[in-house]
Amino acid sequence: MNFNVMRYYIATLVFQTLVLHVTVLVQDASAAVAGKNDNYDSLLTGQGLYSSNDGIYILNATNFKPSIYESKTGWFVEFYNSWCGFCLRFADTWKALAQDIGHWKDVVVVAAIDCANDDNNPICREYEIMHYPMLKYFHVDAKPGQLGIEIEKGKDMDAVRHNLIDRLEKEQQEGRGYSWPNITPYRSGDTKNLWKDLPAGVKYNFLIFETVDSFLATEVTLDLHNISSIQVRGVTSENEPLSIMLSVNKFPTLIALGRNSSQQLINVRYPTREGIRKAIKEFLVLKGITVDIPDNTNKHPSEWMKVEIPNVLDIMKERRDEKEQEEVRALGDLLFQLDLETALRYSIDHEIPMVKVIEGDKIQALKAYLNVLAKYFPFGRNGILFLDRLRELVDQRERLTGKEFRQIVKSTEEEISPIYSGPQGWIGCKGSVSSFRGYPCGLWTMFHMLTVNSAIRNKNNLEYKPQEVLQAMLGYIKNFFGCADCSEHFVKMAGENKMSEVRTLNESILWLWKSHNLVNKRLAGDKTEDPMHKKVQYPSKEQCSTCKYNNESWNEAEILRYLYRKYSSSEISYYNSSGKLNENNSIVHLKIRQERFASDKYSGQRKLGWDFTIFDISICVVLYVTSATILVLVCIKFAMKRTYRKKTYIHDLFGKV
């Protein structure tokens, strides 16, 4: 083996070993840089649903305004939420669009911004993003303060492209996009005007005659606008004089016009966008003109920077995640406090502040939501004070902005802290990848818990309203839940399944259980389903063996027992919680200690900071010692070589080639 190559591998090994060694040495400081660790984790999981490899420009709070405003191109932006099921389904459409119109990038840029990222909250709120995904078009030379024009998504990629084309044509009609190719229909009855002001290098004009509702001409014009030797224009069927003059009697029809006044009807075998592009290319080849016609089916080529290089830290993180999931499965069918708290935090820190103005039905829905949280959410003393204070402050208002609400939450949390039992993160609701489960799972879990705990708390309260939690849930999902498709489905389901007719506490619990199963049934096999956590009818036989009769019908009496047992606040698991709810919550602290002991017993290994075990540390030490030994031997070799020479040459320092 070439000695230089060997030294390269040695250096690589030493570098990775030193990284791990330094990681172990700074384990005690890891809490102080938790935010940086979170950023590292988010980097590993990618940039939301998209990356620049998809041909999509990734926007964020830093580059959004500098990119959009004063731009010489239009911007077509998807505002999305990476946990939203509808956004996940729509992602393929958006990627396909970016690929399909990639050659239009000097006319319009396809971009996306993830509103689930807390850093992007102010942008998404400022631009009045009320549901996900939302598509907005920002015109050429847009000025600060302009919020963009909403574009309908349509049923598929073609519909999205057609809606965009409608917008682009209006832009040009309004005097913008003067540097673009002319995509407005040619209305003159004389072909002479076609050559006016065209560069001398343009040899042919191609006219595409089409019906008024067709998009073919604009699509082909934009596809081929970078070919300097031709111009493509559309002519609608309403231009009867030109149709008669050129003997056009069917649509679409393609005609080529030369500078020498020649004209030729071109046979188009397939009257599609691709068919017309191919016909134009074949015509030009016969005329001795070679052109590169874009193929929209091509994928972006791989680049050397995309080659994955194994990383020791990535492998260690993967091992840590797998071990954690094994531990969670070993704990059984539990309700986790961290799942509830993470859902609550995302709700009040992110979703509600996204609404620009909260008034009318929205403020009433917010009051109802905070009311049930303050009554039934399982918190320690500080947490209860926190929710009570939020409820009190919002009850005094009839109108507030999302930004004001976020400030209320932040200042109240700082005043009463600590509130939460641990850092944000999913346990029972953790998906196999970050775009699965997470917040929707956490929200379902939280409302199941609220229905059960409201029933326990109000068992002897004759004046209690059994729909209190359900109505609060409906109001929240209708007014604040970011996934528009999910929200519409839930509101529709509430009406169809007669939520308003719930009369008892147990009926409230069962209504939500039945509704959850209906949603699971609808989404089973859907693209949004986590392959590692299938959407089954709940509870499964493993979770509750007595919840079904022999004929497979549900035993609702047993279902109720199961739901009370699962979602009661007294049965909550504090796995991975820090235990800092408050100094008097001794029961919580006892549960935490017991679960940590069970977790340690299951793993069979003592953990040493940053989730490394003694075995992991041993590997690091062995690698470190081995690498150090190799380095010493290499140094000795060089030292011995120098003793045989009276004069030092450059190759003595770097080795011979």
C-alpha positions as CSV (number, residue, x, y, z in Angstrom):
1,M,0.0,0.0,0.0
2,N,1.3,3.5,-0.7
3,F,2.6,4.9,2.5
4,N,0.9,8.3,2.0
5,V,-2.4,6.5,1.6
6,M,-1.8,4.5,4.8
7,R,-1.0,7.7,6.7
8,Y,-4.3,9.2,5.4
9,Y,-6.3,6.4,6.8
10,I,-4.4,6.6,10.1
11,A,-5.0,10.3,10.3
12,T,-8.8,9.8,9.6
13,L,-9.0,7.1,12.3
14,V,-7.1,9.4,14.8
15,F,-9.4,12.3,14.0
16,Q,-12.6,10.4,14.6
17,T,-11.1,8.9,17.8
18,L,-10.1,12.3,19.1
19,V,-13.6,13.6,18.3
20,L,-15.1,10.8,20.4
21,H,-12.5,11.3,23.2
22,V,-13.2,15.0,23.4
23,T,-17.0,14.2,23.5
24,V,-16.5,12.0,26.5
25,L,-14.3,14.5,28.2
26,V,-17.0,17.2,27.9
27,Q,-19.9,15.1,28.9
28,D,-20.4,17.1,32.1
29,A,-20.8,20.3,30.0
30,S,-23.4,18.8,27.6
31,A,-26.3,20.3,29.5
32,A,-25.0,23.8,28.9
33,V,-24.9,23.3,25.2
34,A,-28.2,21.4,24.9
35,G,-29.4,23.9,22.3
36,K,-26.4,23.1,20.1
37,N,-27.0,19.4,20.4
38,D,-30.6,20.0,19.3
39,N,-29.3,21.8,16.2
40,Y,-27.0,18.9,15.5
41,D,-29.9,16.5,15.7
42,S,-32.0,18.6,13.4
43,L,-29.1,18.7,10.9
44,L,-28.9,14.9,10.9
45,T,-32.7,14.6,10.1
46,G,-32.5,17.0,7.1
47,Q,-34.2,20.2,6.2
48,G,-37.9,19.4,6.8
49,L,-39.5,17.7,3.9
50,Y,-37.1,19.0,1.2
51,S,-33.5,19.7,0.4
52,S,-31.8,21.6,-2.4
53,N,-31.3,18.3,-4.1
54,D,-35.0,18.3,-5.0
55,G,-34.5,21.5,-7.1
56,I,-36.3,23.4,-4.4
57,Y,-34.9,26.6,-2.9
58,I,-34.9,26.2,0.9
59,L,-36.0,29.4,2.6
60,N,-35.8,30.2,6.3
61,A,-36.1,33.2,8.6
62,T,-32.7,34.5,7.6
63,N,-32.8,34.4,3.8
64,F,-36.6,34.7,3.2
65,K,-36.9,38.5,2.7
66,P,-33.5,39.0,1.0
67,S,-34.4,36.4,-1.6
68,I,-38.1,37.3,-2.2
69,Y,-37.9,41.1,-2.3
70,E,-36.4,43.1,-5.2
71,S,-35.9,39.9,-7.1
72,K,-35.7,39.8,-10.9
73,T,-37.7,36.5,-10.9
74,G,-41.0,35.5,-9.4
75,W,-41.1,33.2,-6.4
76,F,-43.5,30.4,-5.9
77,V,-43.3,29.4,-2.2
78,E,-44.8,26.5,-0.3
79,F,-45.4,27.3,3.4
80,Y,-45.6,23.9,5.0
81,N,-45.4,22.1,8.3
82,S,-43.2,19.0,8.4
83,W,-45.4,17.0,10.7
84,C,-48.6,17.8,8.7
85,G,-49.9,14.6,7.0
86,F,-51.4,16.6,4.1
87,C,-48.0,18.4,3.6
88,L,-46.3,15.0,3.6
89,R,-48.6,13.8,0.8
90,F,-48.2,17.1,-1.1
91,A,-44.4,16.9,-0.9
92,D,-44.1,14.6,-3.9
93,T,-46.3,17.0,-5.9
94,W,-44.1,20.0,-5.0
95,K,-40.9,18.0,-5.8
96,A,-42.4,17.0,-9.2
97,L,-43.3,20.6,-9.9
98,A,-39.8,21.8,-9.2
99,Q,-38.4,19.1,-11.5
100,D,-41.0,19.8,-14.2
101,I,-40.4,23.6,-14.4
102,G,-36.7,23.6,-13.5
103,H,-35.9,25.3,-16.8
104,W,-38.2,28.2,-15.9
105,K,-36.0,29.3,-13.0
106,D,-35.1,32.6,-14.6
107,V,-38.8,33.3,-14.7
108,V,-40.0,31.7,-11.4
109,V,-38.2,30.0,-8.5
110,V,-39.9,27.1,-6.7
111,A,-39.1,27.4,-3.0
112,A,-40.3,26.1,0.4
113,I,-40.2,27.1,4.1
114,D,-40.9,24.8,7.1
115,C,-43.2,26.6,9.5
116,A,-42.7,23.7,12.0
117,N,-39.2,25.2,12.6
118,D,-39.5,27.6,15.6
119,D,-37.0,29.9,14.0
120,N,-39.4,30.4,11.1
121,N,-42.4,31.2,13.3
122,P,-42.2,35.0,12.8
123,I,-42.1,34.7,9.0
124,C,-45.0,32.4,8.8
125,R,-47.0,34.6,11.2
126,E,-46.2,37.8,9.3
127,Y,-47.2,36.3,6.0
128,E,-50.6,35.2,7.5
129,I,-50.2,31.4,7.0
130,M,-53.4,30.1,8.4
131,H,-53.2,26.5,7.1
132,Y,-50.7,24.1,5.6
133,P,-49.6,23.7,3.0
134,M,-50.2,27.2,1.6
135,L,-48.8,28.3,-1.7
136,K,-48.0,31.9,-2.4
137,Y,-46.6,33.7,-5.4
138,F,-44.3,36.8,-5.0
139,H,-44.0,38.8,-8.2
140,V,-40.9,40.3,-9.7
141,D,-39.5,43.3,-7.8
142,A,-41.8,42.6,-4.9
143,K,-41.5,45.2,-2.1
144,P,-41.2,44.8,1.6
145,G,-44.6,44.4,3.2
146,Q,-46.2,42.6,0.2
147,L,-47.5,39.3,1.6
148,G,-47.7,37.4,-1.7
149,I,-50.7,36.1,-3.6
150,E,-52.2,32.7,-2.6
151,I,-52.3,30.1,-5.3
152,E,-54.7,27.2,-5.2
153,K,-53.0,23.8,-4.9
154,G,-55.3,21.9,-7.2
155,K,-55.7,18.1,-7.3
156,D,-52.3,17.2,-8.8
157,M,-49.0,18.6,-10.1
158,D,-50.5,19.6,-13.5
159,A,-53.2,21.6,-11.7
160,V,-50.6,23.4,-9.6
161,R,-48.6,24.2,-12.7
162,H,-51.7,25.5,-14.5
163,N,-52.6,27.7,-11.6
164,L,-49.1,29.1,-11.6
165,I,-49.3,29.8,-15.4
166,D,-52.6,31.7,-14.8
167,R,-50.7,33.9,-12.4
168,L,-47.7,34.4,-14.6
169,E,-49.9,35.5,-17.5
170,K,-51.7,38.0,-15.3
171,E,-48.3,39.3,-14.2
172,Q,-47.2,40.0,-17.7
173,Q,-50.5,41.6,-18.6
174,E,-50.1,43.9,-15.6
175,G,-46.7,45.0,-16.9
176,R,-44.3,42.9,-14.9
177,G,-42.1,40.2,-16.3
178,Y,-40.9,42.3,-19.2
179,S,-37.7,40.2,-19.4
180,W,-39.6,37.0,-19.7
181,P,-40.6,35.4,-23.0
182,N,-43.9,36.7,-24.2
183,I,-46.5,34.2,-22.8
184,T,-49.6,36.3,-23.6
185,P,-51.6,35.0,-26.6
186,Y,-50.7,36.5,-30.0
187,R,-53.8,38.5,-31.0
188,S,-52.8,40.1,-34.4
189,G,-54.2,38.8,-37.6
190,D,-50.9,39.4,-39.4
191,T,-47.7,37.4,-39.0
192,K,-45.5,40.3,-39.8
193,N,-45.7,41.7,-36.2
194,L,-44.2,38.4,-35.0
195,W,-40.8,39.5,-36.2
196,K,-40.9,43.0,-34.8
197,D,-38.0,43.7,-32.4
198,L,-36.8,40.1,-32.5
199,P,-32.9,39.6,-32.6
200,A,-31.5,38.6,-36.0
201,G,-30.5,35.3,-34.5
202,V,-34.1,34.1,-34.3
203,K,-34.6,31.9,-37.4
204,Y,-38.1,30.5,-36.8
205,N,-41.3,31.5,-35.1
206,F,-43.5,28.6,-33.9
207,L,-47.2,29.3,-33.5
208,I,-49.2,26.9,-31.3
209,F,-52.9,27.3,-32.0
210,E,-55.0,26.1,-29.1
211,T,-58.3,26.4,-27.3
212,V,-58.8,29.2,-24.9
213,D,-58.6,26.9,-21.8
214,S,-55.4,25.2,-22.9
215,F,-52.0,25.7,-21.3
216,L,-49.9,24.0,-24.0
217,A,-48.5,27.1,-25.7
218,T,-47.4,28.8,-22.4
219,E,-45.8,25.6,-21.2
220,V,-43.8,25.0,-24.4
221,T,-42.9,28.7,-24.6
222,L,-41.4,28.6,-21.2
223,D,-39.8,25.2,-21.7
224,L,-37.9,26.4,-24.9
225,H,-37.4,30.1,-24.1
226,N,-33.6,29.7,-23.6
227,I,-33.2,28.5,-27.2
228,S,-32.0,31.7,-28.9
229,S,-32.7,30.7,-32.5
230,I,-36.5,30.3,-32.1
231,Q,-39.5,32.1,-30.6
232,V,-42.7,30.2,-29.5
233,R,-46.0,32.0,-29.3
234,G,-49.5,30.9,-28.5
235,V,-52.6,31.7,-30.5
236,T,-56.1,31.0,-29.1
237,S,-59.0,29.8,-31.1
238,E,-60.5,33.3,-30.6
239,N,-58.0,34.7,-33.2
240,E,-60.1,33.7,-36.2
241,P,-58.4,36.0,-38.8
242,L,-55.1,34.4,-38.2
243,S,-56.6,30.9,-38.1
244,I,-58.3,31.4,-41.4
245,M,-55.2,33.0,-43.0
246,L,-53.0,30.0,-42.0
247,S,-55.8,27.4,-42.7
248,V,-56.0,26.2,-39.1
249,N,-59.2,24.3,-38.4
250,K,-58.3,22.0,-35.5
251,F,-56.6,22.5,-32.1
252,P,-53.9,22.2,-31.2
253,T,-52.0,22.9,-34.4
254,L,-48.3,23.7,-34.8
255,I,-47.0,26.0,-37.6
256,A,-43.4,27.1,-38.2
257,L,-42.8,30.5,-39.9
258,G,-39.4,31.4,-41.4
259,R,-37.8,34.8,-41.9
260,N,-38.2,34.3,-45.6
261,S,-42.0,34.2,-45.2
262,S,-42.1,30.5,-45.5
263,Q,-44.6,28.6,-43.4
264,Q,-45.0,24.9,-42.7
265,L,-47.7,22.9,-40.9
266,I,-45.8,20.5,-38.6
267,N,-47.3,17.1,-37.9
268,V,-47.6,16.5,-34.2
269,R,-48.1,12.8,-33.5
270,Y,-49.0,13.3,-29.9
271,P,-50.7,16.7,-29.1
272,T,-49.1,17.0,-25.7
273,R,-46.5,19.3,-24.2
274,E,-43.8,16.6,-24.8
275,G,-45.2,15.8,-28.3
276,I,-45.0,19.4,-29.4
277,R,-41.4,19.9,-28.0
278,K,-40.3,16.7,-29.9
279,A,-42.0,17.9,-33.1
280,I,-40.1,21.3,-32.9
281,K,-36.8,19.5,-32.2
282,E,-37.3,17.2,-35.2
283,F,-38.1,20.2,-37.5
284,L,-35.0,22.1,-36.4
285,V,-32.8,19.0,-36.9
286,L,-34.0,18.7,-40.5
287,K,-33.1,22.4,-41.0
288,G,-29.6,21.7,-39.7
289,I,-30.1,23.4,-36.3
290,T,-29.1,21.3,-33.3
291,V,-30.8,22.3,-30.1
292,D,-31.0,20.9,-26.6
293,I,-34.6,20.4,-25.8
294,P,-35.1,19.9,-22.0
295,D,-36.3,16.6,-20.8
296,N,-38.4,17.2,-17.7
297,T,-38.2,13.6,-16.6
298,N,-34.5,13.8,-15.8
299,K,-33.6,13.7,-12.2
300,H,-31.0,16.0,-10.8
301,P,-27.6,14.2,-11.2
302,S,-25.6,13.1,-8.2
303,E,-22.9,15.3,-7.1
304,W,-19.7,14.4,-5.3
305,M,-20.8,16.4,-2.2
306,K,-23.8,14.1,-1.8
307,V,-21.7,11.0,-1.3
308,E,-22.3,9.7,2.2
309,I,-19.2,9.1,4.3
310,P,-19.7,7.0,7.4
311,N,-19.4,9.1,10.5
312,V,-18.8,7.6,14.0
313,L,-21.0,10.2,15.7
314,D,-23.9,9.3,13.4
315,I,-23.4,5.6,14.2
316,M,-23.4,6.3,17.9
317,K,-26.6,8.4,17.6
318,E,-28.3,5.6,15.7
319,R,-27.3,3.2,18.4
320,R,-28.6,5.5,21.1
321,D,-32.0,5.9,19.3
322,E,-32.4,2.2,18.8
323,K,-31.6,1.5,22.4
324,E,-34.0,4.1,23.6
325,Q,-36.8,2.6,21.4
326,E,-36.1,-0.9,22.8
327,E,-36.3,0.5,26.3
328,V,-39.7,2.2,25.6
329,R,-41.1,-1.0,24.1
330,A,-40.0,-2.9,27.1
331,L,-41.9,-0.5,29.4
332,G,-45.1,-1.6,27.7
333,D,-48.4,0.3,26.9
334,L,-47.8,3.5,28.8
335,L,-48.8,7.2,28.7
336,F,-45.7,9.3,28.9
337,Q,-45.5,12.7,30.6
338,L,-43.0,14.0,28.1
339,D,-45.3,13.2,25.2
340,L,-48.1,15.2,26.9
341,E,-45.8,18.1,27.7
342,T,-44.2,18.2,24.3
343,A,-47.6,18.4,22.7
344,L,-48.7,21.2,25.0
345,R,-45.5,23.1,24.4
346,Y,-45.8,22.9,20.6
347,S,-49.4,24.0,20.9
348,I,-48.8,27.1,23.0
349,D,-45.3,28.0,21.8
350,H,-45.8,27.4,18.1
351,E,-49.3,26.7,16.7
352,I,-51.3,29.4,18.5
353,P,-48.7,32.1,18.0
354,M,-48.8,31.4,14.3
355,V,-52.3,33.0,14.1
356,K,-51.8,36.7,13.3
357,V,-54.9,38.0,15.1
358,I,-56.9,36.1,17.7
359,E,-60.4,37.4,18.1
360,G,-64.0,36.4,17.7
361,D,-64.4,32.6,17.5
362,K,-60.7,32.2,17.8
363,I,-60.4,33.9,21.1
364,Q,-63.3,32.0,22.5
365,A,-61.7,28.7,21.3
366,L,-58.4,29.7,23.0
367,K,-60.2,30.5,26.3
368,A,-62.0,27.1,26.2
369,Y,-58.7,25.3,25.4
370,L,-56.7,27.0,28.2
371,N,-59.6,26.3,30.6
372,V,-59.6,22.5,30.1
373,L,-55.8,22.5,30.3
374,A,-55.7,24.4,33.5
375,K,-58.3,22.0,35.0
376,Y,-57.1,18.6,33.8
377,F,-53.5,18.7,32.6
378,P,-51.3,16.6,34.9
379,F,-48.7,19.1,36.1
380,G,-46.7,19.8,39.2
381,R,-47.3,22.9,41.3
382,N,-45.5,25.3,39.0
383,G,-47.2,23.9,35.9
384,I,-50.6,24.4,37.5
385,L,-49.7,28.0,38.4
386,F,-48.5,28.5,34.8
387,L,-51.7,27.3,33.2
388,D,-53.9,29.2,35.7
389,R,-52.0,32.4,35.0
390,L,-52.3,31.9,31.2
391,R,-56.0,31.3,31.5
392,E,-56.4,34.4,33.7
393,L,-54.4,36.7,31.3
394,V,-56.3,35.5,28.2
395,D,-59.7,35.7,29.9
396,Q,-59.2,39.4,30.3
397,R,-58.8,39.9,26.5
398,E,-61.2,39.9,23.6
399,R,-58.5,40.4,21.1
400,L,-54.8,39.7,20.9
401,T,-52.2,38.9,18.3
402,G,-50.3,35.6,18.0
403,K,-47.1,37.5,18.8
404,E,-48.7,38.9,22.0
405,F,-49.8,35.5,23.1
406,R,-46.3,34.1,22.5
407,Q,-44.9,36.9,24.7
408,I,-47.4,36.1,27.4
409,V,-46.4,32.5,27.4
410,K,-42.7,33.3,27.4
411,S,-42.9,35.9,30.2
412,T,-45.1,33.7,32.4
413,E,-42.9,30.7,31.9
414,E,-39.8,32.7,32.9
415,E,-41.6,34.0,36.0
416,I,-42.8,30.6,37.3
417,S,-40.0,28.3,35.9
418,P,-39.3,25.4,36.1
419,I,-42.5,24.1,34.7
420,Y,-41.8,21.0,32.6
421,S,-40.5,17.7,33.8
422,G,-37.9,17.3,31.1
423,P,-36.7,18.6,27.7
424,Q,-39.0,18.5,24.6
425,G,-39.0,15.2,22.9
426,W,-41.3,12.3,21.9
427,I,-41.2,8.9,23.5
428,G,-44.4,6.9,22.9
429,C,-45.2,9.3,20.0
430,K,-41.7,9.1,18.4
431,G,-41.8,8.2,14.7
432,S,-39.3,6.2,12.8
433,V,-38.4,9.5,11.1
434,S,-39.1,13.0,12.2
435,S,-41.9,13.6,9.7
436,F,-44.0,10.7,11.2
437,R,-46.2,10.7,14.3
438,G,-44.9,13.4,16.6
439,Y,-47.3,16.3,17.3
440,P,-50.5,14.8,15.8
441,C,-50.0,11.7,17.9
442,G,-49.2,13.8,20.9
443,L,-52.3,15.9,20.4
444,W,-54.6,12.8,20.2
445,T,-52.9,11.4,23.3
446,M,-53.4,14.7,25.2
447,F,-57.1,14.9,24.4
448,H,-57.7,11.3,25.3
449,M,-56.0,12.0,28.7
450,L,-58.1,15.2,29.2
451,T,-61.4,13.4,28.5
452,V,-60.5,10.6,31.0
453,N,-59.2,13.0,33.7
454,S,-62.2,15.3,33.4
455,A,-64.4,12.3,33.9
456,I,-62.5,11.2,37.0
457,R,-62.5,14.7,38.4
458,N,-66.2,15.4,37.8
459,K,-67.6,11.9,38.6
460,N,-69.8,13.4,41.4
461,N,-70.3,16.8,39.8
462,L,-74.0,16.9,38.7
463,E,-73.5,20.3,36.9
464,Y,-70.6,19.2,34.8
465,K,-70.9,19.5,31.0
466,P,-69.7,16.2,29.4
467,Q,-68.9,18.0,26.1
468,E,-66.5,20.4,27.8
469,V,-63.2,18.8,26.6
470,L,-64.7,17.7,23.2
471,Q,-65.9,21.2,22.5
472,A,-62.5,22.6,23.5
473,M,-60.8,20.1,21.2
474,L,-63.1,20.9,18.3
475,G,-62.5,24.7,18.8
476,Y,-58.7,24.2,18.9
477,I,-58.5,22.0,15.9
478,K,-60.9,24.2,13.9
479,N,-59.0,27.5,14.7
480,F,-55.4,26.6,15.4
481,F,-54.4,23.2,14.1
482,G,-52.0,23.8,11.3
483,C,-53.0,20.9,9.0
484,A,-55.9,22.3,7.0
485,D,-56.9,18.9,5.6
486,C,-56.9,17.3,9.0
487,S,-58.9,20.1,10.5
488,E,-61.6,19.9,7.9
489,H,-61.9,16.2,8.4
490,F,-62.2,16.5,12.1
491,V,-64.9,19.2,11.9
492,K,-66.8,17.2,9.4
493,M,-66.5,14.1,11.6
494,A,-67.7,16.0,14.7
495,G,-70.9,16.8,12.8
496,E,-71.5,13.4,11.2
497,N,-70.8,11.5,14.4
498,K,-73.1,13.7,16.5
499,M,-70.6,15.0,19.0
500,S,-73.2,17.5,20.1
501,E,-75.4,14.6,21.4
502,V,-72.8,13.3,23.9
503,R,-74.6,13.3,27.2
504,T,-72.4,11.6,29.8
505,L,-68.7,11.5,30.8
506,N,-68.2,8.0,29.6
507,E,-69.9,8.9,26.3
508,S,-67.3,11.7,25.9
509,I,-64.4,9.2,26.4
510,L,-65.9,6.7,24.0
511,W,-66.8,9.3,21.3
512,L,-63.2,10.3,21.1
513,W,-62.0,6.7,21.0
514,K,-64.4,5.9,18.2
515,S,-63.4,9.0,16.2
516,H,-59.7,8.2,16.6
517,N,-60.3,4.7,15.2
518,L,-62.2,6.2,12.3
519,V,-59.3,8.4,11.5
520,N,-56.9,5.4,11.8
521,K,-59.1,3.4,9.4
522,R,-59.1,6.3,6.9
523,L,-55.4,6.8,7.0
524,A,-54.3,3.1,7.2
525,G,-52.0,2.4,4.2
526,D,-51.7,6.2,3.5
527,K,-48.4,7.7,2.6
528,T,-48.5,9.5,6.0
529,E,-48.5,6.2,7.9
530,D,-45.3,5.4,9.8
531,P,-44.3,1.9,8.4
532,M,-43.0,1.1,11.9
533,H,-46.2,2.1,13.6
534,K,-49.2,1.0,11.5
535,K,-52.5,2.7,12.0
536,V,-54.6,-0.2,13.5
537,Q,-57.9,-0.3,15.3
538,Y,-57.1,0.7,18.9
539,P,-56.5,-0.9,21.3
540,S,-54.9,-4.0,19.8
541,K,-55.3,-7.5,21.2
542,E,-51.9,-7.2,22.8
543,Q,-52.8,-4.0,24.5
544,C,-56.2,-5.2,25.7
545,S,-57.1,-8.9,25.3
546,T,-60.6,-8.4,26.7
547,C,-61.7,-5.4,24.7
548,K,-63.3,-7.5,21.9
549,Y,-65.9,-10.2,22.0
550,N,-65.4,-13.6,20.3
551,N,-67.2,-12.2,17.2
552,E,-64.6,-9.4,17.0
553,S,-67.0,-6.7,18.0
554,W,-65.9,-4.2,20.6
555,N,-66.7,-4.7,24.3
556,E,-67.3,-1.1,25.3
557,A,-67.3,-1.8,29.0
558,E,-63.8,-3.2,28.7
559,I,-62.8,-0.4,26.4
560,L,-63.7,2.1,29.1
561,R,-61.8,0.2,31.7
562,Y,-58.8,0.1,29.4
563,L,-59.0,3.9,28.6
564,Y,-59.4,4.8,32.3
565,R,-56.4,2.7,33.1
566,K,-54.2,4.0,30.3
567,Y,-55.0,7.7,30.4
568,S,-55.5,8.4,34.1
569,S,-53.0,10.9,35.5
570,S,-52.1,8.5,38.2
571,E,-50.8,6.0,35.6
572,I,-48.6,8.4,33.7
573,S,-45.0,7.3,33.1
574,Y,-42.2,9.8,33.9
575,Y,-39.6,7.9,31.8
576,N,-36.8,10.3,30.8
577,S,-38.3,13.1,32.9
578,S,-35.9,15.1,35.1
579,G,-38.1,15.0,38.2
580,K,-38.0,18.7,38.7
581,L,-41.8,19.3,38.7
582,N,-41.7,20.7,42.3
583,E,-40.2,19.8,45.6
584,N,-43.5,18.4,47.0
585,N,-44.4,16.0,44.2
586,S,-42.8,13.0,45.9
587,I,-45.0,10.5,44.1
588,V,-43.7,11.7,40.8
589,H,-40.1,11.5,42.0
590,L,-40.7,8.0,43.2
591,K,-42.1,6.9,39.8
592,I,-39.1,8.5,38.1
593,R,-36.6,6.7,40.2
594,Q,-38.4,3.4,39.8
595,E,-38.6,3.7,36.0
596,R,-34.9,4.8,35.7
597,F,-34.0,1.7,37.8
598,A,-36.0,-0.5,35.5
599,S,-34.4,1.1,32.4
600,D,-30.9,0.5,33.8
601,K,-31.8,-3.0,34.7
602,Y,-33.1,-3.6,31.1
603,S,-30.0,-2.2,29.5
604,G,-27.7,-4.0,31.7
605,Q,-25.2,-1.2,31.4
606,R,-24.5,1.9,33.3
607,K,-24.8,5.1,31.3
608,L,-22.1,7.8,31.4
609,G,-23.4,11.1,30.1
610,W,-24.7,11.9,26.5
611,D,-26.2,8.3,26.6
612,F,-22.8,6.6,26.3
613,T,-22.4,3.3,28.2
614,I,-19.3,1.8,29.7
615,F,-19.0,-0.4,26.6
616,D,-19.1,2.6,24.3
617,I,-16.4,4.4,26.4
618,S,-14.2,1.2,26.3
619,I,-14.3,1.2,22.5
620,C,-13.3,4.9,22.5
621,V,-10.4,4.2,24.9
622,V,-9.2,1.2,22.9
623,L,-9.3,3.2,19.6
624,Y,-7.5,6.1,21.3
625,V,-4.7,4.0,22.7
626,T,-4.3,2.0,19.4
627,S,-4.1,5.3,17.4
628,A,-1.7,6.8,19.8
629,T,0.6,3.7,19.6
630,I,0.5,3.8,15.8
631,L,1.5,7.5,15.8
632,V,4.4,6.8,18.2
633,L,5.6,4.0,15.9
634,V,5.4,6.2,12.9
635,C,7.3,9.0,14.7
636,I,10.0,6.5,15.7
637,K,10.4,5.4,12.1
638,F,10.9,8.9,11.0
639,A,13.4,9.6,13.8
640,M,15.4,6.5,12.9
641,K,15.6,7.5,9.3
642,R,17.0,10.9,10.2
643,T,19.8,9.3,12.2
644,Y,21.2,7.8,9.0
645,R,21.4,11.1,7.2
646,K,23.7,14.0,7.7
647,K,21.5,16.3,5.7
648,T,17.7,16.7,5.9
649,Y,15.7,16.6,2.7
650,I,12.2,17.6,2.1
651,H,11.1,14.0,1.5
652,D,12.4,13.1,4.9
653,L,9.6,15.1,6.4
654,F,6.8,13.9,4.1
655,G,7.9,10.5,2.9
656,K,8.9,9.4,-0.6
657,V,6.3,9.1,-3.3
